[in-house]
């Protein structure tokens, strides 16, 4: 079936694919996790937290099975910049499907507060620097995008001592949510690179088939979509499927598309 589409958009997406940004090769068995940091208001001018690493545990064994997430945005964050529903992205990485048992926030020693314009170092117990373990205990499905919000309560996390010292004892709440669902399918012949578009009104999400003809579009908001298939070999006809229903936390599997000339 022939369908009308903007050729310039197709060429742009094809170029992006060859740069490696839009391909979902070899990711069908994994979920994707975004870790975001937010905060509640506190009675300080600033609360600076030194983040060194974010790790997850999918084995359930507390003494092993920890792995660092790829692409962690290390650095010092002012928690008070993240109040009133603001957050910041710490990392976006693939994780194994199955059960996410725990997440661990590894801190450095450059933590401090600003009170009445004065910067005061926060003493950080060594246990916090080696990793603050937070229980999640939730199942994750391959092909689904999840976000985990680390809600850092700055007001309760800074403890004063009788000697006028300030100690960091983090109080953090975790919230794990699935972001929409995913669309999964295949195109034959698999050797023909094909652009796949999921369209809902004016919103379009895209990917390309891999070397076997498989495709996976992650993080798709729950809705009903039209799928368009555009082979890079123009001797094949473009095709279209309608009525593809996506629900949050689920992978919608679409019947295989057979390209014809």
C-alpha positions in Angstrom: 0.0 0.0 0.0 1.4 3.4 -1.0 1.1 6.2 1.5 2.1 9.9 1.4 4.9 11.1 3.6 7.6 13.9 3.6 10.6 12.7 1.7 12.9 15.2 3.5 12.0 13.7 6.9 12.7 10.2 5.6 16.1 11.2 4.4 16.9 13.0 7.7 16.0 9.9 9.7 17.9 7.6 7.4 21.0 9.8 7.9 20.5 9.7 11.7 20.2 6.0 11.6 23.6 5.6 10.0 25.0 7.8 12.7 23.7 5.1 15.1 21.3 7.3 17.1 18.0 5.7 16.1 18.8 2.0 15.9 17.4 -0.4 18.5 19.6 -3.3 17.5 20.3 -6.0 20.1 18.1 -4.2 22.7 14.9 -6.4 22.5 15.7 -8.3 25.7 16.3 -5.2 27.8 14.3 -2.4 29.4 15.5 1.2 29.6 15.7 3.1 32.8 15.9 6.9 33.3 17.0 7.9 36.8 15.9 11.4 37.8 16.6 13.4 41.0 14.1 15.8 42.7 13.8 17.4 46.1 11.5 18.9 48.7 12.0 22.4 50.0 14.4 22.9 53.0 15.3 25.9 55.2 18.8 26.5 53.6 20.1 28.7 50.9 21.5 25.7 49.1 22.1 22.0 49.6 24.9 20.6 47.5 25.2 16.8 46.9 28.2 15.2 45.3 27.0 12.3 43.1 29.7 9.8 41.9 27.7 6.8 40.6 24.2 5.2 40.3 24.1 1.4 40.5 21.3 -1.2 40.4 21.0 -4.7 41.8 18.9 -7.2 39.7 20.2 -10.3 41.5 18.6 -9.8 44.8 21.8 -10.6 46.6 22.8 -7.7 48.8 26.6 -8.4 48.8 26.9 -8.8 45.0 25.1 -8.3 41.7 25.6 -4.5 41.7 26.3 -2.9 38.4 26.9 0.8 37.5 24.5 2.3 35.0 26.0 3.6 31.8 26.3 7.4 31.3 25.8 8.6 34.8 25.9 12.4 34.9 28.4 12.8 37.8 28.7 16.1 39.6 27.6 18.4 42.4 23.9 19.2 42.4 22.1 21.9 44.3 19.0 20.0 45.5 17.1 23.3 46.1 17.2 23.9 42.3 15.0 20.8 42.0 11.9 21.7 44.1 8.3 22.3 43.0 8.1 19.4 40.6 11.5 20.1 38.9 13.9 17.3 38.4 17.2 16.5 36.6 18.3 13.5 34.6 21.1 11.5 36.2 21.3 8.7 33.6 19.5 6.9 30.9 20.6 3.3 30.4 19.5 -0.1 29.4 18.9 -2.6 32.2 18.1 -6.4 32.2 14.5 -7.3 32.2 13.2 -9.2 35.2 13.1 -7.7 38.7 14.8 -4.5 39.8 15.6 -5.1 43.5 17.6 -2.1 44.6 19.2 1.1 43.4 22.3 2.6 45.0 23.4 6.2 45.0 27.1 6.6 45.5 28.2 9.9 47.0 31.5 11.7 47.1 32.7 13.9 50.0 32.1 17.3 48.5 28.7 17.8 50.1 27.8 21.1 51.7 25.0 23.5 52.7 24.7 27.2 52.4 23.1 28.8 55.5 22.7 32.6 55.8 25.2 33.0 53.0 27.9 30.8 54.6 29.1 27.6 53.0 29.2 24.8 55.6 30.7 21.3 54.8 28.5 18.3 55.4 30.1 15.4 57.1 29.3 12.4 55.1 29.6 9.0 56.8 31.7 6.5 54.9 28.7 4.2 54.5 26.9 6.9 52.5 29.9 7.4 50.2 30.1 3.6 49.5 26.5 3.7 48.4 23.1 4.5 49.8 20.9 1.4 49.1 17.3 2.0 48.2 14.7 -0.8 47.8 12.7 -0.9 44.6 11.5 -4.5 44.3 9.5 -4.1 41.1 9.3 -6.1 37.9 10.6 -4.6 34.6 9.7 -5.8 31.1 12.1 -5.9 28.2 11.3 -3.2 25.6 9.6 -0.8 28.1 11.0 2.6 29.2 10.9 3.2 32.9 11.7 6.3 35.0 12.7 6.1 38.6 12.4 9.3 40.6 14.8 9.8 43.6 12.9 12.1 45.8 15.6 13.5 48.1 14.2 15.1 51.3 16.9 17.7 51.9 15.3 19.1 55.1 15.3 15.7 56.8 18.6 14.6 55.3 20.7 17.3 57.0 21.2 16.6 60.7 22.8 19.0 63.2 24.9 17.9 66.1 25.4 19.5 69.5 28.8 20.7 68.4 27.4 22.7 65.6 28.4 20.2 62.9 26.1 19.2 60.0 25.9 15.6 58.9 24.4 14.2 55.7 22.1 11.3 56.4 20.1 11.0 53.2 16.3 10.4 53.3 15.2 9.4 49.8 11.9 8.0 48.4 12.0 6.0 45.2 9.1 6.1 42.6 9.4 3.7 39.6 7.0 4.2 36.7 6.6 2.8 33.2 6.6 5.5 30.5 4.0 4.4 28.0 4.5 1.1 26.2 6.4 -0.2 23.2 5.6 -1.4 19.7 7.5 -4.5 18.4 7.4 -6.3 15.1 9.3 -7.4 12.0 9.6 -6.7 8.3 10.5 -9.3 5.6 12.7 -9.6 3.8 14.9 -8.7 6.8 17.8 -7.6 4.7 15.8 -4.6 3.5 16.4 -1.6 5.8 13.0 -0.1 6.6 12.0 3.0 8.4 9.0 2.5 10.8 6.8 5.4 11.8 4.3 5.3 14.7 1.8 8.1 14.1 -0.9 9.5 16.4 -2.3 12.8 15.2 0.6 15.2 14.8 2.9 13.0 17.0 5.4 10.7 15.2 7.9 8.3 16.7 10.4 6.5 14.5 13.0 3.7 14.3 14.6 1.4 11.7 14.6 -2.3 11.3 17.8 -4.2 12.3 19.7 -6.7 10.2 17.0 -9.4 10.8 14.1 -7.1 10.0 13.1 -6.6 13.6 12.1 -3.3 15.1 11.2 -1.9 18.5 9.9 1.6 19.4 10.1 2.3 23.1 8.5 4.9 25.4 5.3 5.2 23.3 2.5 7.0 25.1 -0.7 5.0 25.5 -2.9 5.6 22.5 -4.0 4.1 19.1 -1.4 4.5 16.3 -1.0 4.2 12.6 2.2 2.5 11.5 4.0 3.4 8.2 6.8 1.3 6.7 9.2 2.9 4.3 11.8 0.6 2.7 15.1 2.3 1.8 15.0 0.3 -1.4 12.4 2.3 -3.3 11.6 -0.7 -5.6 9.6 -1.9 -2.6 6.2 -0.4 -1.8 5.6 1.5 1.4 3.0 -0.1 3.7 0.7 0.9 6.5 -1.1 -0.6 9.5 -3.8 1.1 11.5 -5.5 0.6 14.8 -2.3 -0.4 16.7 -3.2 0.0 20.4 -0.5 0.8 22.9 -1.0 0.5 26.7 1.3 1.6 29.5 3.7 -1.0 30.7 3.1 -3.4 27.9 4.7 -4.4 24.6 2.3 -4.4 21.6 3.4 -7.1 19.1 2.5 -6.3 15.5 2.0 -8.9 12.8 5.0 -9.2 10.4 4.9 -6.9 7.4 5.8 -8.5 4.1 7.3 -6.1 1.6 6.3 -6.3 -2.0 7.6 -4.7 -5.2 
